[in-house]
């Protein structure tokens, strides 16, 4: 699975989300997308021994990220004064891009650190399960924060 494949799932989900937004409020859609992302993290933590499992995890993550990215502008614009919308959307774009880049770099660093000499892939004792669990906890904390602040 390459990043283009995950990106295509994000595009598909973004298109579906645009259609779903007419029936579901943006904050609820954002929370639902976060649940899908959390499910992708859990799938990666639990099942990663076969290539098909990794494809499935990437697909789920792509759908979640696509939905999240499509719902976010509506949530931001709902609470931003009209005179500040361009700044708010620009800030969202920059933060999202930096986050994607940082996440990719840190993920690559962790995978490289977990791959022993002479191995093509990380071994079972590698830190990716721990990283997936940390991601799941961070996602869960973010979800609780959204409920507390948004509710």
Buried (B, 14 or more C-beta within 10 A) or exposed (E): BEEEEBEBBBBBBBEBBEEBBEEBEBBEBBBBBBEBBBBBBBBBBEEBEEEEBBEBBBBBBBBBBBBBBBBBBBBBBEEBEEEEEEEBBEEBEEEBEEEEEEEEEEEEEBBEEBBEEEEEEBEEEBEBBEBBEEBBEEBEEBBEEBEEEEE
